[in-house]
Amino acid sequence: METPPSTTPADLTQLIRYVLTIDHLPDAEAAGRARGVLTSLGLIVDRLDPGTPGEAEVAALNSDSPGTEAIQQALEEAGFQLVNVTREVG
């Protein structure tokens, strides 16, 4: 299988981390639902702290993983609001 021209092999092995600030995450039950949403996107949930707002730290294995727009849409469909996201590659 050939690698698409816009993607280098190094891009496919980069770990991408997101720190997400999520509103409507008041308790452990809501955190469990949010964890399910994030893992269904193929993200690895390193940390998920409920609160108003709550915070999650997730990782994706490569640049083909979902971006912030897909994460936001999936969370909103589940009744959560993505307030802020920080993305870090490496």
VENWOTA-V39035 format. One record per pair of residues at least 24 apart in sequence whose C-alpha atoms are under 10 Angstrom apart, sorted by the first residue. I is the first residue (numbers start at 1). J is the second residue. Records with the same first field share a line. If there is no record, write none. Layout:
I: J + J
//
This chain:
7: 63 + 64
10: 62 + 63
11: 61 + 62 + 63 + 64 + 89 + 90
12: 61 + 62 + 63 + 64 + 65
13: 60 + 61 + 62 + 63 + 90
14: 60 + 61 + 62 + 63 + 89 + 90
15: 59 + 60 + 61 + 62 + 63 + 65 + 88 + 89 + 90
16: 43 + 58 + 59 + 60 + 61 + 62 + 63 + 65 + 67 + 87 + 88 + 89 + 90
17: 43 + 44 + 45 + 46 + 57 + 58 + 59 + 60 + 61 + 62 + 86 + 87 + 88 + 89 + 90
18: 43 + 45 + 46 + 56 + 57 + 58 + 59 + 60 + 67 + 68 + 84 + 85 + 86 + 87 + 88 + 89
19: 46 + 47 + 48 + 55 + 56 + 57 + 58 + 59 + 84 + 85 + 86 + 87 + 88
20: 48 + 53 + 54 + 55 + 56 + 57 + 58 + 68 + 71 + 72 + 82 + 83 + 84 + 85 + 86 + 87
21: 48 + 49 + 51 + 52 + 53 + 54 + 55 + 56 + 57 + 81 + 82 + 83 + 84 + 85 + 86
22: 48 + 49 + 50 + 51 + 52 + 53 + 54 + 55 + 56 + 72 + 75 + 76 + 80 + 81 + 82 + 83 + 84 + 85
23: 50 + 51 + 52 + 53 + 54 + 55 + 75 + 76 + 79 + 80 + 81 + 82 + 83 + 84
24: 50 + 51 + 52 + 53 + 54 + 79 + 80 + 81 + 82
25: 49 + 50 + 51 + 52 + 53 + 54 + 55 + 79 + 80 + 81
26: 50 + 51 + 52 + 53 + 54
27: 51 + 52 + 54
30: 54 + 78 + 79 + 80
31: 55 + 56
33: 75 + 78 + 79 + 80
34: 74 + 75 + 78 + 79 + 80
35: 75
36: 75 + 78
37: 71 + 74 + 75 + 76 + 77 + 78
38: 66 + 71 + 72 + 74 + 75
40: 74
41: 65 + 66 + 67 + 70 + 71 + 74
42: 66
43: 71
53: 81 + 82 + 83
54: 82 + 83
55: 82 + 83 + 84 + 85
56: 85
57: 85 + 86
58: 87
59: 87 + 88 + 89
60: 89
62: 89 + 90
63: 89
//
